[in-house]
Amino acid sequence: MTTGAAMSLDRLRREGQAFMEELSREYYLANAGLRRGAELRPIYARHAELFGDEALALTLEAFRDAPEGSDERRGARLVLEWLVDARASSALAGHEERELAWEASAVLDLDEGSRLPYQRAAIAIANAADRAERMRIEHARARLVQAELSPLRRDRFQREKEYVESVGIAEDYLSTFTALSGIDLAALGAECEAFLRDTQAMWDEVFPEFVRRGLGIEPREATRADALALLRAREFDAFFPGEPMEERIRGQVREMGIDPTARGRIVFDTGEREGKRSRAFCAPVRVPEEVFLVLRPHGGQSDWTTFLHELGHALHFAYTRADQPFEFRWLGDNSVTEGYAMLFDHFTQDRRWLSRYTSLGRRELPDFLRASGFEELHFLRRYCGKLLYETQLYGSGASWDALPDAYVQRLSDATRFRYDPADAFVDVDQRFYAARYLRAWQLQAVLGETLVERFDEDWWRNPRAGPWILQALFAEGQREMAGELAERVSGRTISFAPLVRSVERLLTT
């Protein structure tokens, strides 16, 4: 970190990039199981001037002085949003270190003296065909989380909320998020409420069928642990073998005119490793020069879908134009990169794609596509419930002691799977990331329709489609909001309407 030099936006961009690269590499090493825990506080200490009052005042002034609608204002808003988040993260770095260390070392004590690393619990639950075994693991997981992880997360969320509100951007946490992100949480929440109402009859029809057939239990018994096992869809494993997965998908990307490794800039870390987190992730350590795709195998179609999702992220970051300013390469509306990731993972809902790249035949395709429609509707309803719950968690009138009951009510009502109050502060993506996911779903639906119109229904193997995606989409980084991007490339607005149509088509296959 340069010391003694006057703070400026150019310096913020230059040294902000150095900070982000260092932080991202630390997260990658810890979450990939290559390092036990993460040392975040030394990184924040080395870059302390970035998060000082002078930097914040400078960025606030630049944001307020820039002409409305200009790239200068857009860039200043992104830097301001990042700076407020980074200041909060700096203050809470010790909390996050403790959480990462706990997740890397925690072990479940099961009955009869057996033990299971916490990081493997979700995988073991999803793979447990025997319900008694599944619930044994789930009860041990919930006990451990309630006793040790939940208090850590609750304390961090309380402190984060207090800290962000103390900056004084807006009157409370929710309005601060809306002001900095450009996402109207109230409007999106109303959309979620409407989506849950509009799809309730559809969900009430398919939920009992899938639970009875897939799990052999009555719908009223189903828990979130059962959902993990049901959505694992082991009956399709033979059609989604692990060994050829990566090469087949890379081959498809090459067919559409894209180098899947981005000339070596993307590194694939897809093997089993102790300490590697169970949830896959993409780590853009240097954008666009060095990007890691990290997957810990679960087995079956979930690995294919997850690999495609993270590949969408990795290609986006690795093909972002290197001459874009820091804020458009590293920051911005993550609904955009999540939208690209979903554009890729939705290949597994395309009959032609499945016929070409997987082992599914004509007899199996209808059942698989219908199961995909069930999974899509479940996750959409789950994330609508998550966003509505998280607005309570961060809201001004929230009683922290009442939140576990609110969490169970919201998520159980949305999905009909029974949730555990132990997860009320654990099953939360920070800073309303659920809003990014929901807008990403909406964006991918628009992008998918646009690509079909431009390059036909099998656009994913059209050698003209890839170059267009690289130039018109990925190269821009995250300069635009998801809605702006959709309007630029298609003239359409984003909404849940095309998602409802898509789910209806899958369920009636």
ZAKOL-105683 format. One record per residue (C-alpha): residue number from 1; residue in one letter; z, x, y. Coordinates in Angstrom, 2 decimals. Example, Ala and Ser with C-alpha at 12.3 -4.5 7.8 and 13.67 -1.06 7.14 Angstrom:
1:a:7.80:12.30:-4.50 .
2:s:7.14:13.67:-1.06 .
end
This chain:
1:m:0.00:0.00:0.00 .
2:t:-1.02:1.40:3.38 .
3:t:1.99:1.61:5.67 .
4:g:2.11:1.95:9.41 .
5:a:-1.34:0.42:9.96 .
6:a:-1.61:-2.75:12.03 .
7:m:-1.90:-5.91:9.96 .
8:s:-5.32:-7.59:10.11 .
9:l:-7.28:-10.04:7.98 .
10:d:-9.49:-7.21:6.75 .
11:r:-6.43:-5.25:5.66 .
12:l:-4.99:-8.37:4.02 .
13:r:-8.22:-8.79:2.03 .
14:r:-8.44:-5.12:1.02 .
15:e:-4.83:-4.71:-0.01 .
16:g:-4.61:-8.25:-1.37 .
17:q:-7.33:-7.36:-3.84 .
18:a:-5.48:-4.21:-4.93 .
19:f:-2.33:-6.30:-5.43 .
20:m:-4.15:-8.99:-7.44 .
21:e:-5.78:-6.41:-9.69 .
22:e:-2.46:-4.75:-10.42 .
23:l:-0.69:-8.06:-11.03 .
24:s:-3.45:-9.46:-13.21 .
25:r:-3.46:-6.37:-15.41 .
26:e:0.31:-6.65:-15.86 .
27:y:0.01:-10.31:-16.91 .
28:y:-2.83:-9.44:-19.30 .
29:l:-0.86:-6.66:-21.02 .
30:a:2.27:-8.83:-21.38 .
31:n:0.56:-12.04:-22.52 .
32:a:-1.84:-10.24:-24.87 .
33:g:1.14:-8.69:-26.69 .
34:l:0.23:-5.17:-25.58 .
35:r:3.45:-4.77:-23.63 .
36:r:6.87:-6.29:-24.21 .
37:g:7.49:-8.36:-21.12 .
38:a:6.13:-7.73:-17.63 .
39:e:7.41:-5.64:-14.73 .
40:l:6.46:-7.78:-11.76 .
41:r:9.07:-6.83:-9.17 .
42:p:7.86:-3.22:-8.76 .
43:i:4.35:-4.54:-8.05 .
44:y:5.62:-6.94:-5.39 .
45:a:7.77:-4.16:-3.92 .
46:r:4.79:-1.81:-3.59 .
47:h:2.88:-4.49:-1.69 .
48:a:5.78:-5.93:0.30 .
49:e:3.96:-5.76:3.66 .
50:l:1.41:-8.24:2.34 .
51:f:4.09:-10.91:2.19 .
52:g:5.84:-10.22:5.47 .
53:d:6.16:-12.55:8.44 .
54:e:3.47:-10.65:10.37 .
55:a:0.87:-11.30:7.69 .
56:l:1.81:-14.98:7.48 .
57:a:1.70:-15.48:11.26 .
58:l:-1.66:-13.70:11.47 .
59:t:-3.19:-15.86:8.75 .
60:l:-1.79:-19.07:10.19 .
61:e:-3.31:-18.22:13.56 .
62:a:-6.69:-17.41:12.02 .
63:f:-6.66:-20.70:10.11 .
64:r:-5.79:-22.79:13.16 .
65:d:-8.26:-21.02:15.47 .
66:a:-11.30:-21.06:13.15 .
67:p:-13.89:-23.82:13.80 .
68:e:-13.55:-26.83:11.50 .
69:g:-16.04:-26.64:8.62 .
70:s:-16.81:-22.95:9.10 .
71:d:-16.64:-20.27:6.42 .
72:e:-14.06:-18.52:8.63 .
73:r:-11.74:-21.51:8.41 .
74:r:-12.43:-21.93:4.73 .
75:g:-11.61:-18.28:4.06 .
76:a:-8.49:-18.34:6.22 .
77:r:-7.21:-21.44:4.43 .
78:l:-7.67:-19.77:1.03 .
79:v:-5.86:-16.63:2.18 .
80:l:-3.07:-18.75:3.68 .
81:e:-2.65:-20.74:0.45 .
82:w:-2.57:-17.52:-1.58 .
83:l:-0.11:-15.89:0.83 .
84:v:2.36:-18.77:0.67 .
85:d:2.12:-18.83:-3.14 .
86:a:2.48:-15.06:-3.33 .
87:r:5.52:-15.05:-1.04 .
88:a:7.18:-17.62:-3.29 .
89:s:6.19:-15.67:-6.39 .
90:s:7.54:-12.46:-4.89 .
91:a:10.89:-14.10:-4.24 .
92:l:10.93:-15.44:-7.82 .
93:a:9.44:-12.44:-9.64 .
94:g:12.73:-11.71:-11.38 .
95:h:12.82:-15.26:-12.76 .
96:e:9.31:-14.92:-14.12 .
97:e:10.08:-11.55:-15.71 .
98:r:13.00:-13.13:-17.56 .
99:e:10.83:-16.01:-18.77 .
100:l:8.06:-13.72:-20.02 .
101:a:10.59:-11.48:-21.76 .
102:w:12.26:-14.51:-23.34 .
103:e:8.95:-15.92:-24.62 .
104:a:8.00:-12.55:-26.09 .
105:s:11.29:-12.07:-27.96 .
106:a:12.68:-15.55:-28.69 .
107:v:12.98:-16.56:-32.34 .
108:l:13.53:-19.98:-33.88 .
109:d:16.29:-20.22:-36.48 .
110:l:15.01:-22.65:-39.08 .
111:d:16.94:-24.22:-41.91 .
112:e:17.75:-22.15:-44.99 .
113:g:17.87:-18.92:-42.99 .
114:s:14.16:-18.58:-42.22 .
115:r:13.05:-17.53:-38.73 .
116:l:9.86:-17.95:-36.67 .
117:p:8.81:-16.22:-33.42 .
118:y:8.70:-18.72:-30.56 .
119:q:5.16:-17.61:-29.71 .
120:r:3.97:-18.86:-33.10 .
121:a:5.79:-22.20:-33.02 .
122:a:2.89:-24.25:-31.59 .
123:i:0.48:-22.73:-34.12 .
124:a:2.87:-23.38:-37.02 .
125:i:3.46:-27.00:-35.93 .
126:a:-0.27:-27.69:-35.61 .
127:n:-0.96:-26.17:-39.03 .
128:a:1.90:-27.91:-40.86 .
129:a:0.33:-30.59:-43.07 .
130:d:3.76:-31.66:-44.34 .
131:r:5.48:-33.78:-41.71 .
132:a:8.98:-32.78:-42.78 .
133:e:8.05:-29.12:-42.26 .
134:r:6.42:-29.94:-38.93 .
135:m:9.48:-31.74:-37.63 .
136:r:11.80:-29.00:-38.94 .
137:i:9.96:-26.47:-36.77 .
138:e:9.74:-28.87:-33.83 .
139:h:13.46:-29.66:-33.84 .
140:a:14.33:-25.96:-33.95 .
141:r:11.88:-25.28:-31.10 .
142:a:13.28:-28.09:-28.95 .
143:r:16.90:-26.94:-29.53 .
144:l:16.06:-23.41:-28.48 .
145:v:14.04:-24.49:-25.44 .
146:q:16.77:-26.89:-24.30 .
147:a:19.44:-24.23:-24.56 .
148:e:17.62:-21.21:-23.14 .
149:l:14.16:-21.70:-21.59 .
150:s:14.59:-25.04:-19.85 .
151:p:17.46:-23.85:-17.57 .
152:l:15.38:-20.83:-16.52 .
153:r:12.37:-22.98:-15.67 .
154:r:14.42:-25.63:-13.87 .
155:d:16.07:-23.01:-11.67 .
156:r:12.70:-21.46:-10.84 .
157:f:11.11:-24.78:-9.87 .
158:q:14.07:-25.67:-7.66 .
159:r:13.93:-22.32:-5.88 .
160:e:10.14:-22.42:-5.55 .
161:k:10.26:-25.88:-3.96 .
162:e:12.96:-24.83:-1.50 .
163:y:11.11:-21.65:-0.61 .
164:v:7.71:-23.27:0.00 .
165:e:9.23:-26.00:2.13 .
166:s:11.11:-23.40:4.17 .
167:v:7.82:-21.83:5.32 .
168:g:7.23:-24.92:7.48 .
169:i:3.52:-25.53:6.84 .
170:a:4.23:-29.25:6.35 .
171:e:7.24:-31.50:5.97 .
172:d:7.67:-31.20:2.19 .
173:y:6.26:-29.54:-0.93 .
174:l:3.65:-32.22:-1.72 .
175:s:2.20:-32.32:1.78 .
176:t:2.25:-28.50:1.93 .
177:f:0.19:-28.36:-1.25 .
178:t:-2.29:-30.91:0.13 .
179:a:-2.60:-29.04:3.44 .
180:l:-3.18:-25.65:1.80 .
181:s:-5.28:-26.67:-1.21 .
182:g:-7.43:-29.33:0.39 .
183:i:-6.62:-31.64:-2.57 .
184:d:-5.28:-35.07:-1.61 .
185:l:-2.54:-35.53:-4.20 .
186:a:-1.86:-39.14:-3.24 .
187:a:-5.51:-40.10:-3.68 .
188:l:-5.80:-38.23:-6.98 .
189:g:-2.58:-39.82:-8.21 .
190:a:-4.01:-43.27:-7.41 .
191:e:-7.14:-42.35:-9.38 .
192:c:-4.93:-41.36:-12.32 .
193:e:-3.04:-44.64:-12.22 .
194:a:-6.35:-46.53:-12.20 .
195:f:-7.72:-44.42:-15.07 .
196:l:-4.65:-45.09:-17.19 .
197:r:-4.98:-48.83:-16.54 .
198:d:-8.74:-48.90:-17.12 .
199:t:-8.54:-47.04:-20.44 .
200:q:-5.36:-48.67:-21.78 .
201:a:-7.15:-51.20:-23.97 .
202:m:-9.44:-48.52:-25.38 .
203:w:-6.47:-46.25:-26.16 .
204:d:-4.45:-49.09:-27.70 .
205:e:-7.38:-49.76:-30.02 .
206:v:-8.03:-46.22:-31.27 .
207:f:-4.54:-44.72:-31.24 .
208:p:-3.13:-46.64:-34.24 .
209:e:-6.28:-46.01:-36.26 .
210:f:-6.24:-42.24:-35.81 .
211:v:-2.49:-41.90:-36.29 .
212:r:-2.44:-43.92:-39.51 .
213:r:-5.52:-42.27:-40.98 .
214:g:-4.89:-38.73:-39.79 .
215:l:-1.11:-38.50:-40.19 .
216:g:-0.21:-41.25:-42.62 .
217:i:2.57:-42.56:-40.38 .
218:e:3.10:-45.64:-38.23 .
219:p:2.13:-45.29:-34.53 .
220:r:5.70:-45.93:-33.37 .
221:e:6.85:-42.79:-35.27 .
222:a:4.35:-40.39:-33.70 .
223:t:5.70:-37.52:-31.61 .
224:r:4.09:-34.80:-29.54 .
225:a:4.46:-32.45:-32.53 .
226:d:2.44:-34.94:-34.57 .
227:a:-0.18:-34.91:-31.83 .
228:l:-0.57:-31.14:-32.25 .
229:a:-1.18:-31.58:-35.97 .
230:l:-3.53:-34.54:-35.53 .
231:l:-5.65:-32.83:-32.89 .
232:r:-5.80:-29.68:-35.01 .
233:a:-8.27:-31.72:-37.15 .
234:r:-7.95:-29.61:-40.29 .
235:e:-10.38:-31.87:-42.15 .
236:f:-13.23:-30.22:-40.24 .
237:d:-12.13:-26.61:-40.82 .
238:a:-14.85:-25.87:-43.36 .
239:f:-17.50:-26.63:-40.73 .
240:f:-15.98:-24.28:-38.13 .
241:p:-15.43:-20.96:-39.97 .
242:g:-13.57:-18.27:-38.06 .
243:e:-15.59:-15.21:-38.99 .
244:p:-19.03:-16.18:-37.59 .
245:m:-17.66:-18.12:-34.59 .
246:e:-17.87:-15.40:-31.97 .
247:e:-21.34:-14.17:-32.93 .
248:r:-22.82:-17.67:-33.13 .
249:i:-21.51:-18.60:-29.71 .
250:r:-22.60:-15.31:-28.20 .
251:g:-26.05:-15.91:-29.72 .
252:q:-26.25:-19.34:-28.11 .
253:v:-25.36:-17.89:-24.71 .
254:r:-28.12:-15.30:-25.14 .
255:e:-30.58:-18.13:-25.94 .
256:m:-29.86:-19.68:-22.55 .
257:g:-30.70:-16.40:-20.84 .
258:i:-27.20:-14.99:-20.23 .
259:d:-25.74:-11.75:-21.57 .
260:p:-22.42:-12.95:-23.06 .
261:t:-20.72:-9.63:-22.34 .
262:a:-22.04:-9.45:-18.76 .
263:r:-23.28:-5.94:-19.52 .
264:g:-19.90:-4.92:-20.89 .
265:r:-17.79:-6.36:-18.09 .
266:i:-16.24:-8.91:-20.48 .
267:v:-13.87:-7.59:-23.16 .
268:f:-13.17:-9.90:-26.13 .
269:d:-9.60:-9.79:-27.49 .
270:t:-9.72:-12.43:-30.23 .
271:g:-7.66:-11.05:-33.13 .
272:e:-4.15:-11.78:-34.36 .
273:r:-1.38:-9.69:-32.77 .
274:e:2.37:-10.11:-32.71 .
275:g:3.58:-10.91:-29.22 .
276:k:0.24:-12.38:-28.13 .
277:r:0.81:-15.79:-26.57 .
278:s:-0.42:-18.76:-28.61 .
279:r:-2.25:-20.29:-25.64 .
280:a:-5.59:-18.56:-25.02 .
281:f:-6.36:-17.23:-21.55 .
282:c:-8.88:-15.35:-19.45 .
283:a:-7.61:-12.40:-17.41 .
284:p:-9.90:-11.34:-14.56 .
285:v:-8.37:-7.91:-13.95 .
286:r:-11.14:-6.80:-11.58 .
287:v:-13.64:-9.37:-10.34 .
288:p:-16.40:-9.04:-11.40 .
289:e:-16.07:-5.61:-13.06 .
290:e:-13.39:-6.13:-15.75 .
291:v:-12.57:-9.46:-17.41 .
292:f:-10.58:-10.05:-20.62 .
293:l:-10.96:-13.07:-22.90 .
294:v:-7.80:-13.43:-25.02 .
295:l:-7.49:-15.75:-28.02 .
296:r:-4.85:-15.92:-30.74 .
297:p:-6.52:-17.73:-33.65 .
298:h:-5.17:-21.12:-34.74 .
299:g:-8.04:-21.93:-37.13 .
300:g:-10.85:-24.48:-37.27 .
301:q:-12.61:-26.32:-34.47 .
302:s:-9.77:-25.76:-31.99 .
303:d:-10.60:-22.03:-31.99 .
304:w:-14.27:-22.79:-31.29 .
305:t:-13.45:-25.13:-28.42 .
306:t:-10.88:-22.73:-26.97 .
307:f:-13.19:-19.72:-27.26 .
308:l:-15.95:-21.64:-25.46 .
309:h:-13.50:-22.67:-22.73 .
310:e:-12.31:-19.13:-22.06 .
311:l:-15.90:-17.84:-22.27 .
312:g:-16.83:-20.21:-19.44 .
313:h:-14.07:-18.65:-17.33 .
314:a:-15.02:-15.10:-18.29 .
315:l:-18.72:-15.56:-17.51 .
316:h:-17.88:-17.13:-14.17 .
317:f:-15.67:-14.24:-13.07 .
318:a:-17.97:-11.54:-14.49 .
319:y:-21.05:-12.97:-12.76 .
320:t:-19.44:-13.67:-9.38 .
321:r:-21.33:-11.74:-6.71 .
322:a:-19.58:-8.46:-6.03 .
323:d:-20.34:-8.74:-2.30 .
324:q:-18.43:-12.00:-1.94 .
325:p:-15.26:-11.52:0.15 .
326:f:-11.93:-11.22:-1.60 .
327:e:-10.95:-14.84:-1.06 .
328:f:-14.12:-16.25:-2.67 .
329:r:-13.91:-13.95:-5.70 .
330:w:-10.16:-14.12:-6.38 .
331:l:-8.89:-17.29:-4.72 .
332:g:-10.18:-20.79:-4.06 .
333:d:-10.11:-24.12:-5.84 .
334:n:-9.48:-23.33:-9.51 .
335:s:-10.94:-26.74:-10.34 .
336:v:-14.24:-24.87:-10.10 .
337:t:-13.59:-22.20:-12.72 .
338:e:-11.86:-24.80:-14.91 .
339:g:-14.94:-26.99:-14.50 .
340:y:-17.17:-24.17:-15.76 .
341:a:-14.80:-23.59:-18.69 .
342:m:-14.97:-27.28:-19.58 .
343:l:-18.75:-27.29:-19.22 .
344:f:-18.78:-24.78:-22.09 .
345:d:-16.04:-26.30:-24.24 .
346:h:-17.81:-29.68:-24.07 .
347:f:-20.60:-28.20:-26.17 .
348:t:-18.48:-29.33:-29.13 .
349:q:-19.09:-32.94:-28.02 .
350:d:-22.90:-32.47:-28.15 .
351:r:-24.55:-33.66:-31.37 .
352:r:-27.50:-31.27:-31.02 .
353:w:-25.32:-28.27:-30.26 .
354:l:-23.07:-29.01:-33.23 .
355:s:-26.05:-29.41:-35.56 .
356:r:-27.52:-26.10:-34.46 .
357:y:-24.48:-23.80:-34.32 .
358:t:-21.87:-25.26:-36.69 .
359:s:-21.97:-26.28:-40.34 .
360:l:-21.54:-29.99:-39.60 .
361:g:-24.19:-32.12:-41.31 .
362:r:-25.47:-35.61:-40.59 .
363:r:-22.78:-37.18:-42.77 .
364:e:-19.90:-35.47:-40.95 .
365:l:-21.20:-35.59:-37.37 .
366:p:-20.30:-39.24:-36.57 .
367:d:-16.69:-38.77:-37.70 .
368:f:-16.35:-35.50:-35.82 .
369:l:-17.83:-36.91:-32.60 .
370:r:-15.53:-39.92:-32.79 .
371:a:-12.56:-37.60:-33.29 .
372:s:-13.76:-35.65:-30.24 .
373:g:-13.75:-38.87:-28.20 .
374:f:-10.17:-39.57:-29.30 .
375:e:-9.11:-36.04:-28.35 .
376:e:-10.87:-36.26:-24.96 .
377:l:-9.25:-39.56:-24.09 .
378:h:-5.85:-38.29:-25.23 .
379:f:-6.00:-35.20:-23.03 .
380:l:-7.30:-37.08:-20.01 .
381:r:-4.48:-39.59:-20.30 .
382:r:-1.95:-36.82:-20.95 .
383:y:-2.98:-34.90:-17.82 .
384:c:-2.95:-38.04:-15.71 .
385:g:0.61:-38.57:-16.92 .
386:k:1.47:-34.92:-16.23 .
387:l:0.23:-35.09:-12.65 .
388:l:2.17:-38.28:-11.96 .
389:y:5.32:-36.74:-13.45 .
390:e:4.89:-33.47:-11.56 .
391:t:4.63:-35.32:-8.25 .
392:q:8.09:-36.66:-9.11 .
393:l:9.34:-33.18:-10.03 .
394:y:8.20:-31.68:-6.72 .
395:g:8.79:-34.83:-4.66 .
396:s:11.40:-35.14:-1.95 .
397:g:13.40:-37.85:-3.68 .
398:a:13.57:-36.18:-7.09 .
399:s:16.91:-36.10:-8.89 .
400:w:16.66:-33.03:-11.10 .
401:d:19.08:-34.48:-13.64 .
402:a:16.92:-37.61:-13.98 .
403:l:13.66:-35.70:-14.49 .
404:p:13.89:-35.31:-18.30 .
405:d:13.98:-39.09:-18.69 .
406:a:11.13:-39.46:-16.19 .
407:y:9.10:-36.88:-18.11 .
408:v:9.58:-38.67:-21.44 .
409:q:8.71:-42.03:-19.87 .
410:r:5.54:-40.84:-18.10 .
411:l:4.08:-38.81:-20.94 .
412:s:5.06:-41.18:-23.73 .
413:d:3.62:-44.16:-21.82 .
414:a:0.37:-42.30:-21.16 .
415:t:-0.20:-41.03:-24.70 .
416:r:2.02:-43.21:-26.98 .
417:f:3.19:-39.95:-28.61 .
418:r:6.97:-39.60:-28.14 .
419:y:7.89:-36.60:-25.98 .
420:d:11.12:-34.57:-26.03 .
421:p:13.25:-34.30:-22.86 .
422:a:13.79:-30.60:-23.65 .
423:d:10.25:-29.96:-22.36 .
424:a:10.66:-31.58:-18.95 .
425:f:10.69:-28.21:-17.16 .
426:v:8.61:-26.32:-19.75 .
427:d:5.57:-28.58:-20.11 .
428:v:4.71:-28.06:-16.43 .
429:d:1.82:-26.07:-15.02 .
430:q:2.96:-24.53:-11.73 .
431:r:1.78:-25.75:-8.36 .
432:f:0.01:-28.86:-9.58 .
433:y:-2.43:-27.09:-11.84 .
434:a:-2.81:-30.45:-13.60 .
435:a:-4.69:-31.56:-10.48 .
436:r:-7.13:-28.66:-10.95 .
437:y:-7.70:-29.64:-14.58 .
438:l:-8.35:-33.29:-13.74 .
439:r:-10.85:-32.44:-10.99 .
440:a:-12.43:-29.90:-13.37 .
441:w:-13.04:-32.67:-15.92 .
442:q:-14.74:-34.67:-13.20 .
443:l:-16.80:-31.67:-12.07 .
444:q:-18.03:-30.73:-15.56 .
445:a:-19.27:-34.30:-16.08 .
446:v:-21.43:-34.03:-12.95 .
447:l:-22.65:-30.53:-13.85 .
448:g:-23.52:-31.61:-17.39 .
449:e:-25.61:-34.53:-16.13 .
450:t:-27.33:-32.25:-13.60 .
451:l:-28.23:-29.65:-16.23 .
452:v:-29.69:-32.33:-18.53 .
453:e:-31.82:-33.61:-15.65 .
454:r:-33.05:-30.11:-14.76 .
455:f:-33.43:-28.51:-18.19 .
456:d:-33.42:-31.35:-20.77 .
457:e:-30.73:-32.41:-23.24 .
458:d:-30.65:-29.03:-24.98 .
459:w:-30.21:-27.12:-21.72 .
460:w:-27.66:-24.89:-23.46 .
461:r:-30.51:-23.07:-25.23 .
462:n:-33.10:-23.27:-22.45 .
463:p:-33.76:-19.71:-21.18 .
464:r:-34.37:-21.12:-17.69 .
465:a:-30.93:-22.76:-17.52 .
466:g:-28.85:-19.59:-17.73 .
467:p:-30.36:-17.84:-14.69 .
468:w:-29.94:-21.03:-12.64 .
469:i:-26.27:-21.29:-13.67 .
470:l:-25.69:-17.65:-12.74 .
471:q:-27.34:-17.96:-9.33 .
472:a:-26.47:-21.50:-8.23 .
473:l:-22.96:-21.66:-9.72 .
474:f:-21.24:-18.52:-10.95 .
475:a:-22.45:-16.16:-8.20 .
476:e:-20.67:-18.24:-5.57 .
477:g:-17.25:-17.52:-7.01 .
478:q:-14.95:-20.24:-5.67 .
479:r:-16.22:-20.49:-2.12 .
480:e:-16.51:-24.27:-2.40 .
481:m:-14.15:-27.03:-3.41 .
482:a:-15.08:-28.84:-6.64 .
483:g:-16.29:-31.91:-4.74 .
484:e:-18.42:-29.81:-2.38 .
485:l:-20.00:-27.98:-5.29 .
486:a:-20.85:-31.24:-7.07 .
487:e:-22.49:-32.65:-3.97 .
488:r:-24.49:-29.46:-3.32 .
489:v:-26.04:-29.23:-6.79 .
490:s:-26.31:-32.93:-7.63 .
491:g:-25.76:-35.10:-4.56 .
492:r:-22.95:-36.87:-6.48 .
493:t:-19.24:-37.25:-5.89 .
494:i:-16.68:-36.45:-8.58 .
495:s:-14.75:-39.26:-10.26 .
496:f:-13.46:-40.44:-13.63 .
497:a:-16.38:-42.89:-14.10 .
498:p:-18.74:-40.54:-16.04 .
499:l:-15.83:-39.42:-18.22 .
500:v:-15.07:-43.00:-19.22 .
501:r:-18.75:-43.51:-20.11 .
502:s:-18.76:-40.31:-22.16 .
503:v:-15.61:-41.23:-24.10 .
504:e:-16.99:-44.70:-24.82 .
505:r:-20.19:-43.16:-26.22 .
506:l:-18.26:-40.77:-28.47 .
507:l:-15.94:-43.46:-29.79 .
508:t:-18.83:-45.79:-30.63 .
509:t:-20.88:-43.09:-32.40 .
end
